[in-house]
Amino acid sequence: MIAAVEAAEERAKSVKSGQNIVLKQLAIEADKAKKETEKKAEGADQVALSSPHVTSHLIDYSDTGRELHGLKTDLEAVEFEIRELKSVAKNNVSSERKQDEKAKTAVEAQLRKWREQKQKRWEAAAEESAPKGSNLPKTNVATYNKTPTPY
């Protein structure tokens, strides 16, 4: 039985050493494949940049990029100008509203003044037309001038 255990241990060691050898070979092959891929990639970059077709596309892309940058700059300038114009328009509307309110207040004050003057004239005319020694009650002209309120 001891011989069987020793034989099994020897087989396990040989399997392990075989696996180690296979792993080392795979690592070497992977390293070679990686280096070949890098060489091919470098060669492709050099061929691609030297080809006239690719170069013309790079120039077109560069011109398009400059044009796009110019358009973005123009857009920003126009947006700034629009914001400025909106601000000026808001300020103008605000000042016009203030002027309208002042004008409205002035017109209302003038109308009030004219109504008071008219009221005084009516009262003065009513006092003059009333007989001096009369026992009639004095009437308030303002009550007669008011329009009736609907119920």
ZIFEN-V67772 format. One record per residue. RES is the residue in one letter. D_LAST is the distance of its C-alpha to the last C-alpha in Angstrom with 1 decimal. Layout:
((RES & D_LAST) (RES & D_LAST))
This chain:
((M & 125.2) (I & 125.3) (A & 126.5) (A & 123.5) (V & 121.1) (E & 122.9) (A & 122.8) (A & 119.0) (E & 118.6) (E & 120.6) (R & 118.6) (A & 115.3) (K & 116.6) (S & 117.7) (V & 114.3) (K & 112.6) (S & 114.9) (G & 114.4) (Q & 110.6) (N & 111.0) (I & 113.1) (V & 110.6) (L & 107.7) (K & 109.6) (Q & 110.4) (L & 106.7) (A & 105.6) (I & 108.2) (E & 107.1) (A & 103.4) (D & 104.3) (K & 106.2) (A & 103.3) (K & 100.9) (K & 103.2) (E & 103.6) (T & 99.9) (E & 99.4) (K & 102.2) (K & 100.6) (A & 97.2) (E & 98.7) (G & 100.6) (A & 97.5) (D & 95.5) (Q & 98.3) (V & 98.7) (A & 94.9) (L & 94.5) (S & 97.5) (S & 96.5) (P & 95.1) (H & 92.3) (V & 90.9) (T & 91.3) (S & 89.3) (H & 86.5) (L & 86.5) (I & 86.3) (D & 83.4) (Y & 81.6) (S & 82.2) (D & 80.8) (T & 77.8) (G & 77.2) (R & 77.4) (E & 75.0) (L & 72.6) (H & 72.7) (G & 72.1) (L & 69.1) (K & 67.7) (T & 68.1) (D & 66.4) (L & 63.5) (E & 63.1) (A & 63.1) (V & 60.5) (E & 58.3) (F & 58.7) (E & 57.7) (I & 54.6) (R & 53.5) (E & 54.1) (L & 52.1) (K & 49.2) (S & 49.4) (V & 49.4) (A & 46.5) (K & 44.4) (N & 45.3) (N & 44.4) (V & 41.0) (S & 40.4) (S & 41.5) (E & 39.4) (R & 36.3) (K & 37.3) (Q & 37.8) (D & 34.5) (E & 32.7) (K & 34.8) (A & 34.0) (K & 30.3) (T & 30.5) (A & 32.6) (V & 30.3) (E & 27.2) (A & 29.4) (Q & 30.6) (L & 27.1) (R & 26.2) (K & 29.4) (W & 28.8) (R & 25.4) (E & 27.0) (Q & 29.9) (K & 27.7) (Q & 25.8) (K & 29.3) (R & 30.5) (W & 27.7) (E & 28.4) (A & 32.1) (A & 31.8) (A & 29.7) (E & 32.4) (E & 35.2) (S & 33.9) (A & 33.3) (P & 36.5) (K & 38.4) (G & 39.3) (S & 36.2) (N & 34.5) (L & 31.1) (P & 28.6) (K & 27.9) (T & 24.6) (N & 22.9) (V & 22.7) (A & 20.5) (T & 17.6) (Y & 18.1) (N & 18.4) (K & 15.1) (T & 12.6) (P & 9.3) (T & 6.5) (P & 3.8) (Y & 0.0))
